[in-house]
Amino acid sequence: MTPLPNPPPQGWRGQKPSLLGLKWTALRHTFQRSPKLGYALVLGLGLLLVWAEVYGTWQSLKFLARFGDIGTGVFARVLDIGLITLSSGVTFSATTAAISTLYLSDDLNFLLAQPISARRVFGLKVFETFLNTALVPALLTLPLLLTIGAFFGAPAWAYPLMLLADVLTFAAPVGLGALLAVGLMRVAPAGRVREVSTALGVIFSAGLVYAIRALRPEVLIQRAQDPAKFEELLRSFSGPSSPFLPPSWASGFIWQAAHGNFSPALWPLLILTALLLGLATWLATVAYQEGWARALDSSLPRLDPSPKRAGWAERSLSRLGLGGTLASKDMRMTFRDPTQWSQLLIVVALAGVYLVSVKAVPIPVPQFRGVVGWNYARQETPRGRDSHARSVQTRSVSPIAIAGVRWRYC
């Protein structure tokens, strides 16, 4: 007589498996087993950061409100630039995180083996990518937005819509980053997916730093010190931003909602975010089999037992002796490790930033010419008994020489 299987738990029959419930159970168990002192410390630091953010935002708005609409327009522009910068960083951090979340996560095999559609699984993975990359920026931005609404006396309906705009601002970059991750998994060479994503992230970060440095913020500070030019600076800085960027739509809607006006900029932001997240989920569902296989293949190194002959560069360096051989080995090891050759991109970016910064340093030419001429004459003064010979003989220095010394020593 065949024994009957154990009956399912009470209340289980007829219920669909919940991925969010599974994740919530795992999170609850992790929280129960973790030390509570660490969570209390993080909570205290977070509350301190929120207080500083609210206080700084309120004081900044009070100061800029003295200049009327021009001053508040400057804060609106700062909000716009901040959302653009944060969303840009979220885009490329989501690209790297989506590769691990969508294809290399440990529970992907388990979830795909369950009687759950792949679309739901990858929808959950896109949501995990949002939690990993965009949750912290969204939470840190929320007190600032609520402070803006409280300062301008926003109506009650504005606060939930401002929260929605905050979430959409960072959800759209997550969808775009997930799309880029799926594209890299299908286009990038096998075994080079993470390297390509790392290179793209480094190049973008360096370009962002270079662009900020190219704005020459020290010139803005110098103009702000002149009372006659301060109002002109505020008026030029409070101008409208680009109308084609989704963070600009969000900042415009938030600013209008804080003043009690409903802006239609929320609708294109909502539609674009839904399209990006839906397209990323659908594309990952359709292409997961090939992309997942390539990811697993790229995560394991391929060993080639065939001997490799020395290349042209290695043979050329070997002619220099032991030092050339070691240099060739170091170069080969550097370019083989993505964490090493990616630092070269950072060095190039920093060199560009330093050159732009040095070029922007305001140096008074007459005083600088006198200092350089005095040092130059002191080095070439002939030694003799005559007091004339021991006196300092200043020489005129051309502007070209000044520029050369400036680039060398500044």
C-alpha positions as CSV (number, residue, x, y, z in Angstrom):
1,M,0.0,0.0,0.0
2,T,1.5,3.3,-1.1
3,P,1.7,5.9,1.6
4,L,0.1,9.2,0.9
5,P,2.4,12.2,0.6
6,N,2.4,14.8,3.3
7,P,-0.4,17.3,2.9
8,P,0.6,20.9,2.0
9,P,0.6,23.5,4.8
10,Q,-2.7,25.1,5.8
11,G,-3.6,28.0,3.5
12,W,-1.0,27.1,0.9
13,R,-3.5,25.5,-1.7
14,G,-4.6,27.9,-4.4
15,Q,-1.9,30.5,-3.7
16,K,0.7,31.5,-6.3
17,P,4.3,31.6,-5.2
18,S,5.3,35.1,-4.2
19,L,8.8,36.2,-5.1
20,L,8.5,39.3,-3.0
21,G,7.4,37.2,-0.1
22,L,10.4,35.0,-0.5
23,K,12.8,37.9,-0.6
24,W,11.1,39.6,2.3
25,T,11.5,36.4,4.4
26,A,15.2,36.2,3.5
27,L,15.6,39.8,4.5
28,R,13.8,39.3,7.8
29,H,15.9,36.3,8.7
30,T,19.1,38.2,7.8
31,F,18.0,41.1,10.0
32,Q,17.3,38.8,12.9
33,R,20.7,37.1,12.7
34,S,22.7,40.3,12.3
35,P,24.1,42.4,15.2
36,K,21.6,45.1,16.2
37,L,24.3,47.5,17.3
38,G,25.5,48.0,13.8
39,Y,22.0,48.7,12.6
40,A,21.5,51.2,15.4
41,L,24.8,53.0,14.5
42,V,23.8,53.2,10.8
43,L,20.3,54.4,11.8
44,G,21.8,57.2,14.0
45,L,24.2,58.3,11.2
46,G,21.3,58.3,8.7
47,L,19.2,60.5,11.0
48,L,22.1,62.9,11.5
49,L,22.6,63.1,7.8
50,V,18.9,63.8,7.2
51,W,18.9,66.5,9.8
52,A,21.9,68.2,8.2
53,E,20.3,67.9,4.8
54,V,17.0,69.5,6.0
55,Y,18.8,72.2,7.9
56,G,21.1,73.1,5.1
57,T,18.3,73.1,2.5
58,W,16.2,75.4,4.6
59,Q,19.0,77.8,5.3
60,S,20.0,77.9,1.7
61,L,16.4,78.7,0.6
62,K,16.2,81.4,3.2
63,F,19.4,83.0,1.9
64,L,18.5,82.8,-1.7
65,A,14.9,84.0,-1.1
66,R,16.4,87.4,-0.3
67,F,17.1,87.9,-4.0
68,G,13.6,87.2,-5.0
69,D,12.8,85.0,-8.0
70,I,16.4,85.1,-9.2
71,G,17.6,83.5,-6.0
72,T,15.0,80.8,-5.9
73,G,15.7,80.1,-9.5
74,V,19.3,79.4,-8.7
75,F,18.2,76.8,-6.2
76,A,15.9,75.2,-8.8
77,R,18.9,75.1,-11.2
78,V,21.0,73.4,-8.5
79,L,18.3,70.9,-7.9
80,D,18.2,70.2,-11.7
81,I,22.0,69.7,-11.9
82,G,22.0,67.5,-8.8
83,L,19.3,65.2,-10.2
84,I,21.1,65.0,-13.5
85,T,24.4,64.1,-11.8
86,L,22.9,61.5,-9.5
87,S,20.8,59.9,-12.2
88,S,23.9,59.7,-14.5
89,G,25.8,57.9,-11.8
90,V,22.9,55.5,-11.1
91,T,22.8,54.6,-14.9
92,F,26.3,53.3,-15.0
93,S,26.3,51.7,-11.6
94,A,23.1,50.0,-12.6
95,T,24.8,48.7,-15.7
96,T,27.5,46.9,-13.7
97,A,25.1,45.8,-11.0
98,A,22.5,44.4,-13.5
99,I,25.1,42.1,-15.0
100,S,25.5,40.4,-11.6
101,T,21.9,40.6,-10.7
102,L,20.3,39.5,-14.0
103,Y,22.8,36.8,-14.9
104,L,25.3,36.0,-12.2
105,S,23.2,35.9,-9.0
106,D,23.3,32.7,-6.9
107,D,19.5,32.3,-6.7
108,L,18.9,32.6,-10.4
109,N,19.1,28.8,-11.0
110,F,16.7,28.2,-8.1
111,L,14.1,30.8,-9.2
112,L,14.1,29.6,-12.9
113,A,13.6,26.0,-11.8
114,Q,10.4,26.9,-9.9
115,P,7.0,26.9,-11.6
116,I,7.2,30.7,-12.1
117,S,7.3,32.5,-15.4
118,A,10.7,33.9,-16.4
119,R,9.1,37.3,-16.9
120,R,8.3,37.5,-13.2
121,V,11.8,36.3,-12.2
122,F,13.5,38.9,-14.3
123,G,11.0,41.6,-13.2
124,L,12.1,40.8,-9.7
125,K,15.7,41.0,-10.7
126,V,15.2,44.5,-12.3
127,F,13.6,45.5,-9.0
128,E,16.6,44.2,-7.1
129,T,18.8,46.2,-9.3
130,F,16.8,49.3,-8.3
131,L,17.2,48.5,-4.7
132,N,21.0,47.9,-5.0
133,T,21.8,51.0,-7.0
134,A,19.0,53.6,-6.7
135,L,17.4,53.2,-3.3
136,V,20.1,55.2,-1.4
137,P,20.0,58.2,-3.8
138,A,16.2,58.2,-3.7
139,L,16.1,58.1,0.1
140,L,18.7,60.8,0.4
141,T,16.9,63.1,-2.1
142,L,13.5,62.7,-0.4
143,P,14.2,64.9,2.7
144,L,15.4,67.7,0.4
145,L,12.3,67.6,-1.7
146,L,10.0,67.5,1.3
147,T,11.9,70.5,2.7
148,I,11.4,72.4,-0.5
149,G,7.7,71.7,-0.3
150,A,7.4,72.8,3.3
151,F,9.4,76.0,2.6
152,F,7.0,77.1,-0.2
153,G,3.9,75.8,1.6
154,A,3.0,73.0,-0.9
155,P,-0.5,71.6,-0.8
156,A,-1.1,68.1,0.6
157,W,-1.5,66.5,-2.9
158,A,2.0,67.6,-3.9
159,Y,3.9,65.5,-1.4
160,P,2.9,62.0,-2.7
161,L,3.5,63.2,-6.3
162,M,6.9,64.6,-5.4
163,L,7.7,61.1,-3.9
164,L,6.6,59.5,-7.1
165,A,8.7,61.9,-9.2
166,D,11.7,61.1,-6.9
167,V,11.2,57.3,-7.5
168,L,10.8,57.8,-11.2
169,T,13.9,59.9,-11.5
170,F,16.1,57.0,-10.4
171,A,14.0,54.2,-11.8
172,A,14.5,55.4,-15.4
173,P,18.3,55.1,-15.1
174,V,17.9,51.6,-13.7
175,G,15.9,50.6,-16.7
176,L,18.4,52.1,-19.0
177,G,21.3,50.5,-17.2
178,A,19.6,47.1,-17.3
179,L,19.1,47.5,-21.1
180,L,22.8,48.3,-21.5
181,A,23.7,45.3,-19.4
182,V,21.6,43.0,-21.6
183,G,23.1,44.5,-24.7
184,L,26.6,44.0,-23.3
185,M,25.9,40.4,-22.5
186,R,25.0,39.8,-26.1
187,V,27.4,42.0,-27.9
188,A,30.6,42.1,-25.8
189,P,33.2,39.3,-26.4
190,A,32.9,36.3,-24.3
191,G,34.9,36.7,-21.1
192,R,35.2,40.5,-21.5
193,V,31.7,41.6,-20.3
194,R,32.8,42.9,-16.9
195,E,35.9,44.5,-18.4
196,V,33.9,46.4,-21.0
197,S,31.3,47.6,-18.4
198,T,34.2,48.7,-16.1
199,A,35.8,50.6,-18.9
200,L,32.5,52.3,-19.8
201,G,31.9,53.3,-16.2
202,V,35.5,54.7,-15.7
203,I,35.3,56.7,-19.0
204,F,31.9,58.1,-18.0
205,S,33.1,59.0,-14.5
206,A,36.2,60.7,-15.9
207,G,34.2,62.6,-18.5
208,L,31.8,63.8,-15.8
209,V,34.6,65.0,-13.6
210,Y,36.3,66.7,-16.6
211,A,33.0,68.4,-17.5
212,I,32.6,69.7,-14.0
213,R,36.2,70.9,-13.9
214,A,35.8,72.6,-17.3
215,L,33.0,74.8,-15.9
216,R,35.7,76.6,-13.9
217,P,33.8,77.0,-10.6
218,E,36.6,79.3,-9.2
219,V,35.6,81.9,-11.8
220,L,32.0,81.8,-10.4
221,I,33.4,82.3,-6.9
222,Q,35.5,85.3,-8.1
223,R,32.4,86.8,-9.7
224,A,30.4,86.2,-6.6
225,Q,32.8,88.3,-4.5
226,D,32.0,91.3,-6.6
227,P,28.7,92.8,-5.5
228,A,28.1,94.4,-8.8
229,K,28.4,91.1,-10.7
230,F,26.7,88.9,-8.1
231,E,23.2,89.7,-9.3
232,E,24.3,89.1,-12.9
233,L,25.8,85.8,-11.9
234,L,22.5,84.7,-10.2
235,R,20.5,85.8,-13.3
236,S,22.7,83.8,-15.7
237,F,22.8,80.8,-13.5
238,S,19.0,80.6,-12.9
239,G,18.3,80.2,-16.6
240,P,16.3,77.3,-18.0
241,S,18.0,73.9,-18.4
242,S,17.8,71.3,-21.2
243,P,14.2,70.3,-21.8
244,F,15.2,66.9,-23.2
245,L,16.6,65.3,-20.1
246,P,14.3,63.2,-17.8
247,P,15.9,64.6,-14.6
248,S,15.0,68.1,-15.8
249,W,11.4,66.9,-16.2
250,A,11.4,65.7,-12.6
251,S,13.0,68.8,-11.2
252,G,10.6,71.0,-13.1
253,F,7.6,69.0,-11.8
254,I,8.9,69.0,-8.2
255,W,9.5,72.8,-8.3
256,Q,6.1,73.5,-9.7
257,A,4.4,71.1,-7.3
258,A,6.1,72.8,-4.4
259,H,4.5,76.1,-5.5
260,G,1.1,74.4,-5.7
261,N,1.0,74.0,-9.5
262,F,0.7,70.7,-11.4
263,S,3.1,70.4,-14.2
264,P,2.5,68.0,-17.1
265,A,6.2,67.0,-17.1
266,L,5.3,64.1,-14.9
267,W,3.5,62.2,-17.7
268,P,6.5,61.8,-20.1
269,L,8.7,60.9,-17.1
270,L,6.2,58.2,-16.1
271,I,5.7,56.8,-19.6
272,L,9.5,56.8,-20.3
273,T,10.2,55.0,-17.0
274,A,7.5,52.4,-17.6
275,L,8.8,51.8,-21.1
276,L,12.5,51.4,-20.0
277,L,11.6,49.0,-17.1
278,G,9.2,47.0,-19.2
279,L,11.6,46.7,-22.1
280,A,14.5,45.7,-19.9
281,T,12.3,43.0,-18.3
282,W,11.1,41.7,-21.6
283,L,14.5,41.7,-23.3
284,A,16.1,39.9,-20.4
285,T,13.3,37.4,-20.4
286,V,13.7,36.7,-24.2
287,A,17.5,36.7,-24.2
288,Y,18.3,35.2,-20.8
289,Q,19.3,31.7,-22.1
290,E,22.0,32.9,-24.4
291,G,23.1,35.8,-22.2
292,W,23.1,33.6,-19.1
293,A,25.3,31.0,-20.8
294,R,27.7,33.7,-22.0
295,A,27.9,35.1,-18.5
296,L,28.6,31.7,-16.9
297,D,31.2,31.1,-19.6
298,S,32.8,34.5,-19.0
299,S,32.9,34.0,-15.2
300,L,35.2,30.9,-15.6
301,P,38.6,31.3,-17.1
302,R,39.5,29.2,-20.2
303,L,42.8,27.5,-20.0
304,D,44.7,27.1,-23.2
305,P,47.5,24.5,-22.9
306,S,49.1,25.4,-26.2
307,P,52.4,27.3,-25.9
308,K,52.4,31.0,-26.8
309,R,55.3,32.6,-28.6
310,A,56.7,35.9,-27.5
311,G,55.2,38.9,-29.3
312,W,57.0,41.7,-31.0
313,A,56.9,44.0,-28.0
314,E,58.1,41.3,-25.7
315,R,61.0,40.4,-28.0
316,S,62.0,44.0,-28.3
317,L,62.0,44.6,-24.5
318,S,63.9,41.3,-23.9
319,R,66.9,42.7,-25.9
320,L,67.3,45.3,-23.1
321,G,68.3,42.5,-20.6
322,L,66.7,41.4,-17.4
323,G,65.0,44.8,-16.8
324,G,63.3,44.7,-20.2
325,T,62.0,41.2,-19.5
326,L,60.5,42.2,-16.2
327,A,59.0,45.3,-17.8
328,S,57.4,43.1,-20.5
329,K,56.0,40.8,-17.8
330,D,54.6,43.7,-15.8
331,M,52.9,45.1,-18.9
332,R,51.4,41.8,-19.8
333,M,50.1,41.3,-16.2
334,T,48.7,44.8,-16.1
335,F,46.7,44.6,-19.3
336,R,45.5,41.1,-18.4
337,D,43.8,42.3,-15.2
338,P,40.9,44.7,-15.7
339,T,41.3,46.2,-12.3
340,Q,44.8,47.3,-13.3
341,W,44.4,48.7,-16.8
342,S,41.2,50.5,-15.8
343,Q,43.4,52.6,-13.5
344,L,45.2,53.9,-16.6
345,L,42.0,55.5,-17.8
346,I,41.7,57.2,-14.4
347,V,45.2,58.5,-14.6
348,V,44.6,60.0,-18.0
349,A,41.4,61.6,-16.8
350,L,43.1,63.0,-13.7
351,A,45.9,64.4,-16.0
352,G,43.3,66.2,-18.1
353,V,41.6,67.6,-15.0
354,Y,44.9,68.8,-13.6
355,L,45.8,70.5,-16.8
356,V,42.5,72.3,-17.0
357,S,42.7,73.2,-13.3
358,V,46.2,74.7,-13.7
359,K,45.2,76.6,-16.8
360,A,42.3,78.2,-14.8
361,V,44.5,79.3,-11.9
362,P,44.3,83.1,-11.8
363,I,48.0,84.3,-11.5
364,P,48.7,88.1,-11.5
365,V,51.2,88.4,-14.4
366,P,53.2,91.5,-13.2
367,Q,53.8,90.1,-9.7
368,F,54.6,86.7,-11.1
369,R,57.0,88.2,-13.6
370,G,58.8,90.0,-10.9
371,V,59.2,86.9,-8.8
372,V,60.5,84.8,-11.7
373,G,62.8,87.6,-12.9
374,W,64.3,88.0,-9.4
375,N,64.9,84.2,-9.0
376,Y,66.3,84.0,-12.6
377,A,68.7,86.9,-11.9
378,R,69.8,85.5,-8.6
379,Q,70.9,82.3,-10.2
380,E,73.0,84.0,-12.9
381,T,74.5,86.8,-10.8
382,P,78.4,86.6,-11.1
383,R,80.3,86.3,-7.9
384,G,83.0,89.0,-7.4
385,R,84.3,91.5,-5.0
386,D,82.4,94.3,-6.6
387,S,79.2,95.0,-4.7
388,H,77.6,95.7,-8.1
389,A,78.2,92.1,-9.1
390,R,76.7,90.9,-5.9
391,S,73.6,93.0,-6.3
392,V,70.5,91.4,-7.7
393,Q,70.0,92.2,-11.4
394,T,66.4,91.8,-12.4
395,R,65.7,90.8,-16.0
396,S,62.7,91.0,-18.1
397,V,60.9,87.8,-18.8
398,S,58.7,87.2,-21.8
399,P,55.1,86.1,-21.4
400,I,56.0,82.8,-23.2
401,A,58.6,82.0,-20.5
402,I,56.1,82.9,-17.8
403,A,53.6,80.5,-19.3
404,G,56.2,77.7,-19.5
405,V,57.1,78.1,-15.8
406,R,53.5,78.3,-14.9
407,W,52.7,75.0,-16.6
408,R,55.8,73.4,-15.0
409,Y,55.5,74.5,-11.4
410,C,51.8,75.3,-10.9
